[in-house]
Amino acid sequence: MTAASEGVEAHAGRTDVSKADLVHRRLKEEIELGELAPGTPLSELGLVERMGASRTPVREALRRLAAEGLVDLVPRQGARVSRVSLRSVRDLFDFRGLLEPAAMRQATEAAAADPELRRAFASMRTEFTRIARRAPSQARSRAFYDLADRFDWAIIGATRNEHLRRTIAELRPHTARLRNLSHVDPQRVEVSVGEHLRMCDALLAGDADGAAAAIAEHLAQSLETIFRNLARGPGEGLDLLG
């Protein structure tokens, strides 16, 4: 093989990796936002056409999503968005209940020692207050989701334990797609805004135990809402036996 041909193959390899990254990122976002619902078939040919990519990067993206637990690769049937099981939801929230109160404690301690970080959380607290005063609407809900996401990432960023920080971050895609089940009831948005205000208040007061208790309550209420909504209309994406 000549040096020129080796260079062409290396460039092609980099292109495939780059394309696989793009396909992976787009599909992951669609799954997180609920645009691709649990159980949705993912036709390889359909994705090739829709994503404007060849089969190689599409297959690589699907393999990565499967490794992350967001896609199931079913023999002789192809790929589909992984279904949501009652056990998987319970396991996820049990795990988050172990991790996130600890992260909240660390973030509270970090904010007490860092005026800039404290100002950032105080600014988000002001934004939550503004959202609480707005009339219910789709735009208001979207503004809340975006702010809550920023708040969560700020907590992760303020967590000093690297392993704790990484583990919570890796759970985010699974958490994000369940948010659609938690907030299908408009009243849940109202309650969740109040829960975030209580988290902010405890954090800004330097009350690490209070902040940890507030996020634990938020997780418990979110889980209860998800189970209630699944019971009303589980749909094809729910594996009741899983």
N, C-alpha and C positions, 0 to 999 in steps of 0.2 A: 504494500500500500504506500502511495506517495505521500509526501508531506502535505501537498495540496488537498488530496482526498481526505486525509486525516483531519485537516482543518475544516473541510466541509461537513464531515460527520460530527465533529465536535460542535460546530455551530448549530447543526440540525438538532443535536441533543439538547443544547441550551435553549433552543426555540421551543422544543417539546416541553421541557421543564417549565419554561415561562408560561406557555399556554396551559399546561396542567395547573399551574398556580392560579391563573385567571379563572379557569373553569371551576376549580375547587372553591375559590373564594365566592364566586357568584352563586353556586349551588348551596353552599353553606349559608349564605345570607338569605336565600329564598326559603331554606328550611327553617332558619331561626325566625323569620318574619311570618311563617305560616303560609307563605305563598305556595309552597310545596307541602301539602298536608301529610301527616303520618299515613303510611300505606300507599302513597302515590307511586305508581310504576315509573321507572326511569329508563326509557328506551334508549339504548346506546345510539342507534341511528337517529332517533329524534334529537338527542343531545348534540350529536355531531352537526346536524343541520341548524339547530337553534343557537348553538354556541359558536358556530363558524370554526370549529376545530376538527382535527382528524381523530381517528379512533384511539390512537395511542395516548394523547393527553386526556381524553375523556375517560378512558379506562383507568389511567393513573389517578385522576381526581376521584373517581368512584372508589378505588381501593383505599385512598386516604380517608375518605368520608366513612367507609366501612370500619377502618381501624379506629376512628373516633366515635363509633357507635351511632352515627347519624344515618347510615345507609345499611341495608341488608343485601348481601349478594346471595341470591337463592339459586342453587344448581338447577339448570335447565329452564329457569324462569327469568333470570336476569336480575336487575337491581331494582330496589324500591326504597323509598324513605322508610326508615325503621319505624315500626308501630310503637305506640305508647302503651305500656302495661301498667296496671295498678301497682305491681311490685316495683317496677323500675322507678315510678314516681315516688313511691314511699322511700325506696332506697336512696334516691337522689336527695330528698329533703332530710332524711336522717343524717346523711353524710354532711350536707350543708349545715345542719344544726350543730354538728361537731366542730366544723371549721370556721364558719363565719362569725360566731360570737367571739372567738379567739382573735380573729382578724380585727373585729371592731374594737376590742380592748387595746390592741396594739396601735390602731389608728387614732384612738382617743389620746393615748399617751404621746404619740408623735405630734398631734395637733397642739397639745399643751406645751410642747417644747419648741415648736416651730411656728412663729407668728404668720409666716406666709401661708403655710398649710391651713392654719386656723382661719385666716381670711378667706381662703378658697372655700372652706366648708360653710363659713358664715354667708358667703355670697350665694351658695346653693340653697341654704336655708331660706334666704330672701326670695329666691326663685320659686321654691316650693310654696311659700306663702302667697305669692302672686297667682300661682296656678290654682291654689285652693279657693281663691276669690273669683275665679273665672266661671262663667256659666258652662255647664256640660256641653261638649261638642267633640267631634272627631279631632279637630285641630288641638283642642285642649288635652285630649288623651295622648295624642302624639307628642306634644310638648312634655307631658309628664313622663312618658316612656323614655324620651331622649335624656331628660334630666336625671331620672332614676338610674339610667345606664351610666351616665357620667359620675353619679354619686358612688355607684358600686365600684367603678374602676378607680375612683379616688381612694376608696377604702383599700382596695387591693394594692394600689401604689404606695399607700402609707403603712402597709404591713411589713414589718422588718424581717420576718422569717421568710427566707427565700423559698423554701419548700411549701410552706403554707400559701404563699402568694401564687406560686406556679400552679398548685393544685386547684385553687379556687378559680383561677383564670381558665384552666382547662375544662372546668365544668360549665363555663358561661354559655356555650352553644346549646347545651341541653336545658339549662335554665331559661334561656331566651325563648325557645320554642314552646315551653310550657306556659310562658307568660300569656300567650293567646288564650289558653284554657282558664287561666286565673282571672283575666280581665274581660272575658266575654260578657260578664254582668257589669253594667255601668257603675253600679254601686260599689263595686270592688275598687274602682279607681278612687272614689271618694275616701274610702277607708284607708287605702294604701298611701294617699297623700298625707293623711294624719299620722300614719305609722312612720313615714319618713321624717316628718317634722319632729316626732318624739325622738327618733334616732339622732337627728341633728342637735336637738336641744341637749340631750345627755352628753353627746360628744363635745359640744362647745362648752358645757359646764365642767368638763374634765371628769365626768362620772363614768368611768370605764365599765363598772358593773351594770349601771343603768343602761348604757348604750348596748352592751351585750344582751341584756334582757329584752331591750326594745327590738333588736333584730331577730332574736329567737321568737318573739311574739309575732313579728311580721312573717317569718317563715311558717309558723304554725297556722296562721290565718290564711296564708296563700295556699298551703296544702289542703286545708279544709275546703276552700273555695274550689280548687281544682277537682277534688273528689266529688263535690256536690254537682259541678257542671258536667262531669263525666257521667254521673248517674242519670242526669236529665236526658242526655243525648250522646251516648258513647261514640257512635259512628264506626266506620270501618277501620279507622286508624287505631282503635283501642283493642288491645289483646287482653280480654277479661281474665284469661287463665294464666297470663304471664306473670 
